[in-house]
Amino acid sequence: MAASDSEARAREQIERGEEAEARDRATGMSSLFDLRMVIGGLLALYGVTLTVMGLFASSASKAKAAGININLWAGVIILAGGAVFLAWATLRPLRAEDVQPTDDDRPKVE
């Protein structure tokens, strides 16, 4: 009897968890952890840092790179990459129907 009570409670908790996951997917909680935003933000941060370093680079550091301000050019390119990722995440946000269910192999509890 005690085993069936604990099984019933476990099934109830599983159902509540699955309902909460479905509700989160429907309300857009999946876009909260969109990896494109994280990648775009980090690339933008590194790009801004390198661009600022390139703007204030000394002539000695430019001479080391055969006269090319490598920090400035790398910063601008990385900043552009970050802007692409951020624009992609903003213009095409994740929708609930885009998110693939990951536990198809798990048996359904009825």
C-alpha positions in Angstrom: 0.0 0.0 0.0 2.8 2.4 0.9 4.5 1.7 -2.4 1.4 2.5 -4.4 1.0 5.8 -2.5 4.6 6.8 -3.3 4.1 5.8 -6.9 1.0 7.9 -7.2 2.8 10.9 -5.6 5.7 10.4 -8.0 3.5 10.3 -11.0 1.6 13.4 -9.9 4.9 15.3 -9.5 6.1 14.2 -12.9 2.8 15.4 -14.5 3.1 18.7 -12.7 6.7 19.1 -14.0 5.7 18.2 -17.6 2.9 20.7 -17.4 5.2 23.4 -16.2 7.7 22.6 -19.0 4.9 22.9 -21.6 3.7 26.1 -20.1 7.3 27.5 -20.2 7.7 26.6 -23.8 4.4 28.1 -24.7 5.2 31.4 -22.9 8.6 31.8 -24.5 10.8 30.9 -21.6 12.9 28.9 -24.1 14.2 32.1 -25.6 15.5 33.2 -22.2 18.5 30.8 -22.6 19.0 31.4 -26.3 22.7 30.5 -27.0 22.8 33.0 -29.9 22.4 35.8 -27.3 25.2 34.6 -25.2 27.6 34.1 -28.1 26.7 37.4 -29.6 27.1 39.2 -26.3 30.5 37.7 -25.7 31.7 38.4 -29.3 30.5 42.0 -29.0 32.3 42.5 -25.7 35.5 41.1 -27.0 35.1 43.1 -30.2 34.6 46.4 -28.3 37.6 45.6 -26.1 39.9 44.9 -29.1 38.6 47.9 -31.0 39.3 50.2 -28.1 42.8 48.7 -27.7 43.4 49.2 -31.4 42.3 52.8 -31.3 44.8 53.6 -28.6 47.6 51.3 -29.9 51.1 52.6 -29.9 53.3 52.8 -33.0 55.5 50.1 -31.5 52.7 47.6 -31.4 51.8 48.4 -35.0 55.4 47.9 -36.0 55.3 44.4 -34.5 52.4 43.5 -36.8 54.1 44.7 -40.0 52.4 48.1 -39.8 48.9 46.8 -39.5 46.8 47.7 -36.5 45.7 44.1 -35.9 43.8 44.9 -32.7 41.6 47.4 -34.5 40.8 45.2 -37.5 40.3 42.0 -35.4 38.1 44.0 -33.0 35.9 45.4 -35.9 35.5 41.9 -37.4 34.6 40.3 -34.1 32.3 43.1 -33.3 30.5 42.6 -36.6 30.2 38.8 -35.8 28.7 39.6 -32.5 26.2 42.0 -34.1 25.2 39.3 -36.6 24.5 36.9 -33.8 22.5 39.5 -31.8 20.5 40.5 -34.9 19.8 36.9 -35.7 18.5 36.2 -32.2 16.5 39.4 -32.2 15.0 39.0 -35.7 14.3 35.3 -35.5 13.5 34.5 -31.8 12.9 30.9 -30.8 9.3 29.8 -30.8 7.7 27.0 -28.8 7.2 25.0 -32.0 10.8 25.3 -33.0 12.0 23.7 -29.8 12.4 19.9 -30.3 11.3 17.7 -27.4 14.4 16.0 -26.1 13.0 13.1 -24.1 11.2 11.1 -26.8 12.8 7.9 -25.5 11.3 8.4 -22.0 8.1 6.4 -21.5 4.9 8.3 -20.9 3.4 7.9 -17.4 -0.3 7.6 -17.5 
